[in-house]
Amino acid sequence: DECFYLNFKNTKKPASFKFKKEVFDKINQKLKAAYMGKVRAYVTNKLDYDPKLTPNLAMKKSDSLPTKEVPEEDEYAMQMGSFINHLLPCSTSSFSVNQSPDYHLLRHWVLDGGSDIHICNKSMYHLFTPDNVSTNDDKVVAGVTEYKVESWGTCRVNIKTPIGNHYIMLKRTAFIPEFMTSLVALSKLTKSEVHWSSRYPNQLENSDGSIFCFLFKSGEHIVFEPEEVKTLTVSRSTNSHATALTSEGKKFHPNSSTRKHKTLSKTQLHRILGHPSPEVVEHVADVVRDGNITILDDKPPKTVECSTCALSKSHQVISRSSEKEHPENHPFERITIDLIPMKEGYNSNTQIIHFQCSKTLFNMVFTMHSKFESPRIVKKVLNLVSSMNYKQWTMV
């Protein structure tokens, strides 16, 4: 109701306020969307906003106002500016980046001192687990762009500490797939007694001054994981002695950039190559004689000498186990379970868990974000079947 553009007829504007045509164009473009039907009806009926008449009346009123020169200092302050959203309740944050597909912060967690919420842009990469909380059309504002919050949930952030690799869980995190990076709000960390100081920018500290975790630089941004280094290959021109360095798409860590010489026995080589025949192992040993791998002069195992080969190539396998399958005399006395991977769905679920009663062939199917949710769903099904007054469960 306080927006000067949408509520043009009922708001009192400052004397120096001027309307901008491009703002009206953006508003009209947004209102044309199909999902904006309720908002469109509200601004039309309650605020008396007309997409054609209101912009014309407002621009005529702005053209009639006297112009005022802005001092250089004030002009700079206006360019730096701030933003506020009168259309919908939302959180605000500012971030200036280049949104290219190869943007170096796309898969990084960035420590942001200006954000008041955590933001995740890669659900699978950061193990985002959605909560059963409605977004209520929540939006996040970054500069002049509004991003719709797809869901709220919990995220995992890998960190490096003085005692090794660990991770932290961020609660109440906004999942925005089209956001340029993932943000960790410093204000939220401070409330949990984790602090950052410009004197020691490469670490987060506990309240007692001890190191909580290490931080790293990616450009001018502070991130939670080290930047991967791109390989460089040398190519020489046939027409000149000039040497050119070209960057390849493959990435590697510095400690794995040089090849290490390895010594293997033919038994080890047999297992590494997937249990081939002795002839194949002998042939590989001859080929790599002058390479970076040394093969010891022993004999590769035969089929009968390798338990894996003997079992996989046997013509008949006789089980000597005396165990019998659990009986299925009553409904739900024996239930089989399957875990099936699937493509990521609209709700970020990637796993299917399938239950089937061996007696009645009754099926129950659930979807999960990851396999870690399996124990919770199994317990849920057990409680459900137990409430049906069937025979009590026996885990096999």
C-alpha positions in Angstrom: 0.0 0.0 0.0 3.0 2.3 0.5 4.4 1.9 -3.0 4.4 5.2 -4.9 4.1 3.3 -8.2 1.3 0.8 -7.5 -0.6 3.1 -5.2 -0.2 6.3 -7.2 -3.5 7.8 -6.4 -3.6 7.3 -2.6 0.0 7.9 -1.5 1.7 11.2 -0.6 5.0 11.5 -2.4 8.0 13.8 -1.5 8.1 17.0 -3.5 11.3 16.0 -5.3 10.2 12.4 -6.1 10.2 11.5 -9.8 8.7 8.5 -11.5 10.7 6.4 -13.9 9.1 4.8 -17.0 11.4 1.7 -16.8 10.1 0.9 -13.4 6.5 1.0 -14.6 7.5 -1.2 -17.5 9.0 -3.8 -15.1 5.9 -3.7 -12.9 3.5 -4.2 -15.9 5.7 -7.1 -17.2 5.6 -8.8 -13.8 1.8 -8.4 -13.5 1.3 -10.1 -16.9 2.5 -13.4 -15.5 -0.2 -16.1 -15.0 0.8 -16.8 -11.3 0.4 -13.1 -10.5 -3.4 -13.2 -10.8 -4.2 -12.5 -7.1 -1.6 -9.7 -7.0 -3.0 -8.2 -10.2 -6.6 -8.3 -8.9 -5.4 -6.7 -5.6 -3.6 -3.7 -7.2 -6.4 -3.2 -9.7 -9.4 -3.3 -7.2 -7.8 -2.0 -4.0 -5.1 0.4 -5.2 -6.9 1.5 -8.4 -3.8 0.7 -10.5 -4.3 0.7 -14.3 -1.3 -0.6 -16.4 -2.0 2.0 -19.1 -3.5 5.1 -17.4 -1.4 5.1 -14.2 2.0 5.3 -15.8 0.9 8.1 -18.2 -0.5 10.2 -15.3 2.5 9.6 -13.1 5.0 10.5 -15.9 3.1 13.7 -16.7 3.3 14.7 -13.1 7.0 14.0 -12.9 7.7 16.0 -16.1 6.0 19.1 -14.5 8.4 19.0 -11.4 11.4 21.4 -11.5 14.8 19.8 -11.9 17.4 20.1 -9.2 21.1 19.7 -9.6 22.6 17.0 -7.4 26.1 17.7 -5.8 28.8 15.3 -6.8 29.0 13.7 -3.3 25.2 13.2 -3.2 25.2 11.7 -6.8 27.8 9.2 -5.7 25.8 8.3 -2.7 22.7 7.8 -4.9 24.6 5.5 -7.2 25.8 3.3 -4.3 22.2 3.4 -2.9 20.1 0.8 -1.1 17.1 -1.2 -2.0 13.8 -2.0 -0.4 10.9 -4.1 -1.7 7.3 -2.8 -1.1 5.6 -5.5 -3.1 6.2 -8.7 -1.0 7.8 -9.4 2.3 11.3 -10.7 1.7 14.8 -10.7 3.0 17.4 -8.4 1.4 21.0 -9.0 0.5 23.4 -7.4 -2.0 26.0 -9.2 -4.1 27.9 -8.1 -7.2 29.1 -10.9 -9.5 29.4 -12.1 -13.1 26.7 -14.7 -13.7 28.6 -16.8 -16.3 28.2 -20.6 -16.5 31.9 -21.0 -15.4 31.6 -18.5 -12.6 34.3 -19.4 -10.0 31.9 -19.1 -7.0 29.1 -21.2 -8.5 29.8 -24.3 -6.3 31.4 -22.4 -3.3 30.0 -21.4 0.0 30.8 -17.7 0.4 31.0 -15.9 3.8 28.8 -12.9 3.4 28.6 -10.2 6.1 25.7 -8.4 4.4 23.2 -11.2 4.2 20.7 -12.1 6.9 19.9 -15.6 5.6 21.8 -18.6 4.3 21.3 -19.3 0.6 21.9 -22.6 -1.2 22.0 -22.9 -5.0 22.9 -26.6 -5.5 20.7 -29.0 -3.7 22.6 -32.2 -4.6 26.1 -30.8 -4.4 25.4 -29.3 -0.9 23.1 -32.1 0.4 20.1 -29.8 0.8 17.3 -31.4 2.9 14.0 -29.5 2.5 11.8 -28.8 5.5 8.0 -29.2 5.5 7.6 -25.4 5.8 5.7 -23.3 3.3 7.7 -20.6 1.5 4.6 -18.3 1.3 6.1 -16.8 -1.9 9.1 -15.6 0.1 11.7 -13.8 -2.0 15.3 -12.6 -1.7 16.4 -9.3 -3.2 20.0 -9.0 -4.5 20.6 -5.6 -6.1 17.6 -5.0 -8.4 16.8 -8.7 -8.9 14.2 -10.7 -7.0 14.8 -14.4 -6.4 12.0 -16.7 -5.4 12.7 -19.1 -2.5 11.9 -22.6 -3.8 12.0 -24.2 -0.3 13.5 -23.8 3.2 15.7 -26.5 4.6 19.0 -27.7 6.0 22.3 -27.7 4.2 25.8 -29.2 4.8 29.0 -27.1 4.5 32.3 -28.9 4.4 35.0 -27.1 6.5 38.7 -27.6 7.3 39.6 -27.4 11.0 43.0 -27.8 12.8 42.1 -31.5 13.5 40.9 -32.4 10.0 37.9 -32.2 7.7 34.5 -31.7 9.3 31.2 -30.1 8.3 28.5 -27.9 9.7 24.8 -27.9 9.2 23.0 -24.7 8.3 19.4 -24.6 9.4 16.7 -22.4 7.9 18.5 -22.1 4.5 16.8 -20.7 1.4 17.1 -22.9 -1.7 17.4 -20.7 -4.8 18.6 -22.7 -7.8 19.2 -19.7 -10.0 21.3 -17.8 -7.5 24.9 -17.1 -8.5 26.5 -18.8 -5.5 25.8 -20.2 -2.0 26.0 -17.8 1.0 26.7 -18.3 4.6 25.3 -15.4 6.6 28.0 -14.1 9.1 25.2 -12.6 11.2 23.8 -16.1 11.8 27.3 -17.5 12.7 27.8 -14.6 15.2 24.7 -15.6 17.0 26.1 -19.1 17.5 29.3 -17.6 19.0 31.4 -18.1 15.9 33.2 -14.9 14.9 35.3 -13.4 12.0 37.9 -10.7 12.2 39.5 -8.7 9.4 42.8 -9.0 11.3 42.7 -12.8 10.7 40.6 -13.1 7.5 41.6 -16.7 6.8 39.8 -18.2 9.8 36.7 -18.3 11.9 37.1 -18.2 15.7 35.2 -19.3 18.8 34.4 -16.9 21.6 37.6 -18.0 23.5 39.8 -17.1 20.5 40.5 -20.7 19.3 40.2 -21.5 15.6 36.8 -22.8 14.6 37.7 -23.5 10.9 40.0 -22.2 8.2 38.8 -19.9 5.3 40.2 -19.4 1.8 40.2 -16.8 -0.9 38.5 -17.1 -4.3 39.3 -13.9 -6.1 38.3 -11.2 -3.5 35.7 -13.4 -1.9 36.1 -15.5 1.3 35.0 -19.2 0.9 35.0 -22.3 3.0 36.9 -24.6 0.7 40.2 -24.1 -1.2 40.0 -23.1 -4.9 40.8 -25.9 -7.3 43.8 -25.3 -9.6 43.4 -25.6 -13.4 46.1 -27.6 -15.3 48.3 -25.9 -17.9 49.6 -27.6 -21.0 52.4 -26.4 -23.2 52.0 -26.3 -26.9 54.7 -25.3 -29.4 54.1 -23.7 -32.7 55.7 -25.4 -35.8 56.5 -22.0 -37.4 58.2 -20.3 -34.5 60.0 -21.1 -31.2 57.2 -19.4 -29.2 55.6 -21.4 -26.4 51.9 -20.9 -25.5 50.2 -21.9 -22.3 46.6 -23.1 -22.6 44.2 -23.9 -19.8 42.3 -27.1 -20.0 38.9 -27.9 -18.4 40.3 -30.6 -16.1 41.1 -29.6 -12.6 43.5 -31.2 -10.1 45.0 -30.5 -6.7 48.7 -29.5 -6.5 49.6 -32.6 -4.5 48.5 -34.9 -7.4 50.1 -33.0 -10.2 53.1 -35.2 -10.6 52.9 -38.9 -11.4 54.3 -41.4 -8.9 56.2 -44.5 -9.8 54.4 -47.6 -8.6 55.5 -51.2 -8.1 52.9 -53.9 -8.4 52.9 -57.7 -8.3 51.0 -59.7 -10.9 48.5 -60.8 -8.3 47.7 -57.1 -7.5 47.5 -56.3 -11.2 45.1 -59.2 -11.6 42.8 -57.7 -8.9 43.1 -54.1 -10.2 42.2 -55.1 -13.8 39.1 -57.0 -12.7 40.4 -60.6 -12.5 41.4 -61.2 -16.2 43.1 -64.4 -17.4 46.9 -65.0 -16.7 47.6 -64.3 -20.4 46.1 -60.8 -20.2 48.2 -60.0 -17.1 51.4 -61.2 -18.8 50.6 -59.0 -21.8 50.1 -55.9 -19.7 53.3 -56.6 -17.8 55.2 -56.6 -21.1 53.6 -53.4 -22.4 54.4 -51.3 -19.3 58.0 -52.6 -18.9 59.4 -49.1 -19.7 56.6 -47.0 -18.2 55.9 -45.5 -14.8 54.8 -48.9 -13.4 57.1 -51.8 -12.4 55.6 -55.3 -12.5 57.3 -57.9 -10.3 58.4 -61.1 -12.0 56.0 -63.5 -10.3 53.2 -65.7 -11.7 49.6 -64.4 -12.0 47.0 -66.5 -10.2 45.1 -69.1 -12.2 41.3 -69.5 -12.0 41.4 -72.1 -9.3 43.9 -70.1 -7.3 41.7 -67.0 -7.0 38.5 -67.4 -5.0 36.7 -64.6 -6.9 37.5 -66.2 -10.2 36.6 -69.7 -9.1 33.2 -68.5 -7.8 32.3 -66.4 -10.8 33.4 -69.0 -13.4 32.0 -72.1 -11.7 29.4 -74.1 -13.6 27.5 -75.0 -10.4 27.4 -73.3 -7.0 26.0 -75.4 -4.2 25.0 -73.5 -1.1 26.0 -75.1 2.2 24.0 -72.7 4.3 21.3 -74.4 6.5 19.4 -71.1 6.9 15.8 -70.9 5.6 13.8 -67.9 4.6 11.6 -66.3 7.2 8.1 -67.7 6.8 5.2 -65.7 5.2 2.2 -67.3 6.7 0.5 -64.0 7.7 0.2 -60.6 6.1 3.3 -58.4 6.6 5.1 -61.3 8.4 7.9 -60.8 5.8 8.5 -57.6 3.9 11.0 -57.0 1.2 12.7 -53.6 0.7 14.2 -52.0 -2.4 16.2 -48.8 -2.8 15.9 -47.3 -6.3 17.8 -44.2 -7.5 15.9 -41.7 -9.7 16.4 -38.4 -11.3 16.1 -35.4 -9.0 12.4 -34.4 -8.7 10.7 -31.0 -8.2 11.1 -31.5 -4.4 14.8 -32.5 -4.6 14.1 -36.2 -3.9 16.6 -38.6 -5.6 15.8 -42.0 -4.0 12.8 -44.3 -4.0 12.2 -46.8 -1.2 9.8 -49.7 -2.0 8.2 -52.0 0.5 6.3 -55.2 -0.5 4.5 -57.7 1.7 5.6 -61.2 0.5 2.2 -62.7 1.5 -0.3 -60.3 0.1 2.0 -58.5 -2.4 0.8 -55.2 -1.0 3.2 -52.3 -2.0 4.2 -49.1 -0.3 6.4 -46.6 -2.1 8.0 -43.5 -0.7 10.5 -40.9 -2.1 13.5 -39.6 -0.2 16.1 -36.8 -0.5 18.9 -39.3 0.1 19.6 -42.8 1.5 20.2 -41.3 5.0 16.4 -41.0 5.4 15.9 -44.8 5.0 16.0 -45.7 8.7 13.3 -43.0 9.5 11.0 -44.3 6.8 11.6 -48.0 7.7 10.7 -47.2 11.3 7.6 -45.3 10.1 6.4 -48.4 8.1 7.1 -50.7 11.0 5.0 -48.6 13.3 2.3 -48.5 10.7 2.1 -52.2 10.3 2.4 -52.8 14.1 -0.7 -50.6 14.6 -2.7 -53.0 12.3 -2.5 -55.7 15.1 -0.5 -58.0 12.9 2.3 -60.2 14.3 5.1 -58.2 15.9 8.2 -57.6 13.9 11.4 -59.7 13.9 14.3 -58.1 12.1 16.2 -60.5 9.9 
